[in-house]
Amino acid sequence: MMKNEILKVSSISPPRQDDNTTQTPLYASQPAAGFPAPGDDLVEQPLNINDLLVKNESSTFFVRVSGDSMEGARIFDGDVLVVDRAVEPKDGLIVVAAIYGELVVKRLKQQADRLLLVSENSKYQPIVVNDVEGCYVWGVVVGSARVFK
């Protein structure tokens, strides 16, 4: 397998667990994606980004990815994924798996008696998990974040 054939995890970090996590205002007004709607200054509640993305604090990590193999699932180079190691990996879920000594992001597929790690980019072939010694699912992707530049 060539390195450019996989969407790799380039960094891993746990969610912030201190009590001083920044609270950002969440406005009750919902901007329209079509026609403009009048805004308001009513704050619904403070929003802690961890409250939105993290359900199991002790088993959740953020990973930054690199590569293009999951673009069909709207996971792009540089995205930060929320990975929960407590969620059971199931057919059809996007997972982070350890393979060939590296963490990769793929969709888990059960096909007859084979387990596959499938890219969401037709340029890349599925990886048959049964054929790879020491391959295991590290966690299930439960969310993502992208910074627009």
C-alpha positions as CSV (number, residue, x, y, z in Angstrom):
1,M,0.0,0.0,0.0
2,M,1.4,3.4,-0.9
3,K,1.2,6.2,1.6
4,N,-0.9,8.4,-0.6
5,E,-3.6,5.8,-0.8
6,I,-4.9,6.4,2.8
7,L,-6.3,9.3,4.7
8,K,-4.0,9.3,7.7
9,V,-4.3,10.7,11.2
10,S,-1.7,13.4,11.6
11,S,-2.3,14.3,15.3
12,I,-4.4,13.1,18.3
13,S,-5.5,15.2,21.2
14,P,-8.1,14.6,24.0
15,P,-10.9,17.2,24.7
16,R,-10.0,19.9,27.2
17,Q,-11.0,18.8,30.6
18,D,-10.3,21.9,32.6
19,D,-13.1,24.0,34.2
20,N,-11.9,27.1,32.3
21,T,-13.1,26.0,28.9
22,T,-14.3,29.0,26.9
23,Q,-18.1,29.4,26.8
24,T,-19.2,30.9,23.5
25,P,-22.7,32.5,23.1
26,L,-25.3,30.5,21.2
27,Y,-27.9,32.8,19.7
28,A,-31.5,31.7,19.4
29,S,-31.8,33.3,16.0
30,Q,-31.2,30.7,13.2
31,P,-29.7,32.3,10.1
32,A,-31.6,31.3,6.9
33,A,-29.6,29.5,4.3
34,G,-31.9,30.8,1.6
35,F,-33.7,34.2,2.1
36,P,-32.5,36.6,4.8
37,A,-34.2,36.5,8.2
38,P,-34.1,39.3,10.7
39,G,-31.5,38.7,13.4
40,D,-31.8,39.2,17.1
41,D,-29.6,39.7,20.1
42,L,-31.3,37.0,22.2
43,V,-28.7,34.5,23.5
44,E,-30.2,31.1,24.0
45,Q,-27.5,29.7,26.2
46,P,-23.7,29.7,26.5
47,L,-22.2,26.9,24.3
48,N,-19.2,24.9,25.2
49,I,-18.0,23.1,22.0
50,N,-17.2,20.0,24.0
51,D,-20.8,19.8,25.1
52,L,-21.8,19.7,21.5
53,L,-19.2,17.2,20.2
54,V,-18.2,15.0,23.2
55,K,-20.6,12.5,24.8
56,N,-18.0,10.2,26.5
57,E,-15.2,12.5,27.8
58,S,-12.9,9.8,28.9
59,S,-13.0,7.8,25.6
60,T,-13.1,10.7,23.1
61,F,-10.2,12.2,21.2
62,F,-9.8,14.7,18.4
63,V,-7.7,13.7,15.4
64,R,-6.5,15.8,12.5
65,V,-6.5,14.0,9.2
66,S,-4.5,14.3,6.0
67,G,-5.3,13.0,2.5
68,D,-8.2,12.7,0.1
69,S,-9.5,9.2,0.5
70,M,-12.7,10.2,2.4
71,E,-13.8,13.2,0.4
72,G,-17.0,11.4,-0.6
73,A,-18.0,11.4,3.1
74,R,-17.1,15.1,3.3
75,I,-14.0,14.5,5.3
76,F,-11.2,16.6,3.9
77,D,-7.5,17.1,4.4
78,G,-7.0,19.1,7.6
79,D,-10.4,18.3,9.1
80,V,-10.5,17.5,12.8
81,L,-12.6,14.4,13.6
82,V,-14.2,13.6,16.9
83,V,-13.4,9.9,17.7
84,D,-15.2,8.0,20.5
85,R,-13.5,4.7,21.5
86,A,-16.5,3.7,23.5
87,V,-18.8,3.5,20.5
88,E,-19.2,0.0,19.1
89,P,-17.8,-0.3,15.5
90,K,-20.6,-1.4,13.2
91,D,-21.1,-2.0,9.5
92,G,-21.4,1.4,7.6
93,L,-19.8,3.6,10.3
94,I,-16.7,5.6,9.7
95,V,-13.8,4.5,11.9
96,V,-10.2,5.2,12.7
97,A,-8.3,2.0,12.3
98,A,-4.7,1.0,13.0
99,I,-3.2,-0.6,10.0
100,Y,0.4,-1.1,8.9
101,G,1.5,0.8,12.1
102,E,-0.5,3.9,11.2
103,L,-4.0,5.2,12.0
104,V,-6.3,5.6,9.0
105,V,-9.8,6.8,8.5
106,K,-12.2,4.6,6.5
107,R,-15.8,3.3,6.3
108,L,-16.2,-0.1,7.9
109,K,-18.1,-2.6,5.7
110,Q,-19.1,-6.2,6.4
111,Q,-19.2,-8.2,3.1
112,A,-20.1,-11.9,3.5
113,D,-17.2,-13.3,5.7
114,R,-14.9,-10.4,5.0
115,L,-14.5,-7.1,6.9
116,L,-13.4,-4.2,4.7
117,L,-12.0,-0.7,5.3
118,V,-13.4,1.3,2.4
119,S,-12.4,4.7,1.1
120,E,-15.0,7.3,0.0
121,N,-12.9,8.1,-3.1
122,S,-13.0,5.8,-6.1
123,K,-9.3,6.2,-6.7
124,Y,-8.6,3.9,-3.8
125,Q,-9.2,0.1,-3.3
126,P,-10.8,-1.3,-0.2
127,I,-8.5,-2.9,2.4
128,V,-9.5,-6.4,3.5
129,V,-9.1,-6.4,7.2
130,N,-8.9,-10.2,7.3
131,D,-5.7,-10.0,5.2
132,V,-3.9,-7.6,7.5
133,E,-2.2,-8.9,10.6
134,G,-2.5,-6.6,13.6
135,C,-5.3,-4.4,12.1
136,Y,-7.9,-3.2,14.6
137,V,-10.5,-0.5,14.9
138,W,-9.2,2.3,17.2
139,G,-12.5,4.3,17.5
140,V,-15.6,5.4,15.7
141,V,-15.9,8.9,14.2
142,V,-18.9,10.7,15.8
143,G,-18.3,14.2,14.5
144,S,-16.1,16.6,12.7
145,A,-15.0,20.2,12.5
146,R,-13.5,22.2,9.7
147,V,-11.9,25.6,9.8
148,F,-12.5,27.7,6.7
149,K,-9.6,29.7,5.6
